[in-house]
Amino acid sequence: MKKAILPAMIAALLATSAQAATVYDVDGTTADVYGRMQFNISDDGTDTTGKGTARMGFKAKSVISSHVNAIAKGEWQINAESSQDKTFSARELYAGFDGELGSLVFGQTYTAFYQTAGVTDYYNSWGYNTFFGDIDPYRQEGLAVYSGEFSGVSVDASYQFQDDTQNLDNAYALSLGYDIADVTLSGAYSVAMYDTANDKRNFALSASYAMNDLYLAAVYAESDQTGVAEVKAYDLFASYNVIEATTVYGGYGFKENTTTNTDEVDEVTLGAQYAFNGNLKTWIEYQADMITDANDEVTVALQYNF
């Protein structure tokens, strides 16, 4: 999958834990702590706002045998500026196993569908708006997720247990990817079954290309839930590392509700990032929203990772 061939400049573009510090390492058990502090200034043509956020996380691993490790991860997003705003939301929380045959984790994380559809999700401020929600549930709780790679073929499968808050009986997803030189081709299929609604079926096809400083990716996806909506969407992304510390990137996303014949997403996003060092980076992103009566928006941000 894309994880195996991602160039260094893409890893630098999105990394939030590349500088993780090992705080414990004894007898085959390790624990890493990482996080970031960020400040955004955004202008949507009507108001200019400033907002600070933070993210904290840890990863742990311990040896079970020569072939299998126990693993765990916890990551939280924090609204960091106001003492009156105590929002503290979990992004990923899971525990499981990792070994020669792949990994199996249980908890809250990304569904297998994301492994195909997420190849364009590389913006700093925006991104994944094309598929989020009605096509891909993104991160979910109550998951069992398997990931493995065998001779250039990646396999990801997830199962979500019953969730009464979403009226969900259960859901499953499967993603298969294949690397051909610098190109990764991938396909995904998912089904969500509800107690009082028809099943929701999604599929996606993606292709990505990575070589040196250039990364290109494209995704096409559909979602169909009888009696609710049929949705078709595609997303394009490109990134290029101009010089060692500067990356430019951009893309186009489109989503149409074919049941009502309305465009739900029609946007161009452009960005540029500069890394002061391995910890501190800044970027500017501009999003042109071509939906009628929608406003364009620009964001400038500073982020420190540790």
C-alpha positions, -999 to 999 in steps of 0.1 A, spaced: 0 0 0 9 37 0 26 32 34 54 12 18 62 36 -10 54 70 4 83 94 -3 100 113 24 84 146 15 49 132 19 58 118 53 72 153 63 40 170 50 17 152 73 38 138 101 25 145 136 46 120 155 78 117 135 97 131 166 81 107 191 103 103 221 109 69 237 102 74 274 104 37 285 126 9 270 131 -21 294 133 -58 286 115 -57 253 88 -32 264 89 3 249 66 34 252 67 65 230 51 98 236 44 124 209 22 154 202 19 188 185 8 224 193 -8 244 165 -22 278 159 -45 286 129 -56 320 114 -85 315 90 -104 339 68 -136 328 50 -144 362 35 -167 372 63 -146 367 95 -110 362 104 -105 339 134 -76 325 153 -76 292 171 -51 270 190 -53 233 192 -31 205 206 -27 168 201 -12 142 224 -5 105 220 14 75 230 24 42 215 35 11 233 50 -23 223 61 -53 242 74 -87 232 51 -117 235 73 -141 215 100 -140 188 72 -137 162 45 -116 179 44 -83 198 17 -67 219 9 -31 207 -13 -2 219 -19 34 208 -38 63 223 -42 97 206 -64 127 217 -73 160 201 -75 190 225 -90 225 220 -61 242 237 -67 279 241 -96 285 264 -99 272 300 -136 273 295 -135 250 265 -126 216 278 -131 196 245 -109 165 247 -117 140 220 -102 106 213 -88 101 177 -74 66 181 -75 41 210 -66 5 204 -47 -25 216 -37 -57 198 -10 -77 181 17 -72 155 38 -99 139 52 -115 108 17 -121 94 5 -86 100 -14 -67 127 -47 -72 145 -60 -44 167 -92 -37 186 -107 -3 195 -111 30 178 -91 36 146 -96 39 108 -117 14 89 -101 -8 62 -119 14 36 -96 43 44 -66 24 32 -79 28 -4 -97 61 -1 -71 79 20 -44 82 -6 -55 118 -13 -58 128 24 -26 148 27 -37 184 33 -26 202 65 -58 221 72 -84 205 49 -88 172 32 -110 142 30 -141 164 27 -150 146 -5 -154 112 12 -159 119 49 -191 107 64 -215 94 38 -189 74 18 -162 66 44 -170 66 82 -133 74 88 -123 66 124 -148 45 143 -150 29 177 -158 -8 183 -135 -20 155 -115 -51 149 -89 -43 121 -64 -66 104 -36 -53 82 -10 -73 64 13 -72 34 25 -101 13 49 -98 -17 36 -63 -27 -1 -72 -20 -16 -53 10 -47 -67 27 -68 -47 52 -101 -59 67 -122 -44 95 -153 -53 114 -174 -29 135 -195 -42 163 -231 -30 170 -233 6 179 -267 18 192 -257 55 190 -255 51 152 -284 26 149 -257 3 135 -261 -34 137 -226 -41 123 -203 -31 95 -174 -46 76 -148 -34 50 -121 -49 29 -93 -32 10 -68 -48 -13 -37 -30 -28 -9 -39 -51 24 -22 -57 38 -21 -93 71 -3 -92 63 33 -80 25 28 -85 0 15 -60 -34 3 -72 -61 -3 -46 -98 -12 -42 -121 -12 -13 -157 -24 -5 -177 -18 27 -212 -26 40 -230 -10 70 -261 -28 83 -286 -8 103 -315 -19 126 -341 4 110 -327 13 76 -314 -3 45 -279 -15 42 -253 10 30 -228 -2 4 -196 17 -6 -168 10 -29 -136 29 -40 -108 25 -65 -75 44 -61 -42 49 -78 -11 66 -64 24 73 -78 54 82 -57 89 89 -69 115 111 -53 99 145 -47 66 139 -66 34 123 -54 2 119 -74 -30 102 -63 -66 98 -75 -97 81 -59 -131 73 -73 -158 62 -49 -195 55 -47 -221 50 -19 -256 36 -22 -282 33 5 -317 25 -9 -343 50 2 -316 75 14 -291 85 -12 -268 74 -40 -235 94 -40 -206 94 -65 -173 112 -59 -137 116 -70 -107 133 -55 -73 142 -71 -41 152 -52 -6 162 -62 24 172 -41 60 183 -50 90 190 -28 104 221 -45 135 224 -23 145 206 8 122 226 32 94 237 9 65 216 -5 37 227 -27 5 207 -31 -31 209 -42 -60 190 -56 -96 189 -66 -126 171 -50 -161 166 -64 -191 148 -49 -226 145 -63 -258 132 -48 -273 115 -78 -306 109 -60 -313 146 -58 -289 157 -87 -271 181 -64 -234 188 -60 -223 184 -24 -186 190 -29 -169 210 -57 -137 225 -45 -100 233 -54 -75 233 -26 -39 248 -30 -12 248 -4 24 255 4 44 244 34 78 254 48 97 234 75 120 255 97 135 223 111 123 188 120 99 200 145 84 234 134 66 240 102 42 266 87 18 265 58 -8 284 39 -38 267 23 -65 282 0 -98 265 -7 -120 277 -36 -155 264 -30 -175 264 -62 -208 254 -47 -234 282 -52 -233 309 -24 -203 292 -7 -173 312 4 -137 306 -4 -114 303 26 -77 307 34 -58 294 64 -23 302 77 -9 280 104 21 273 126 27 238 140 53 224 164 57 186 166 75 166 193 
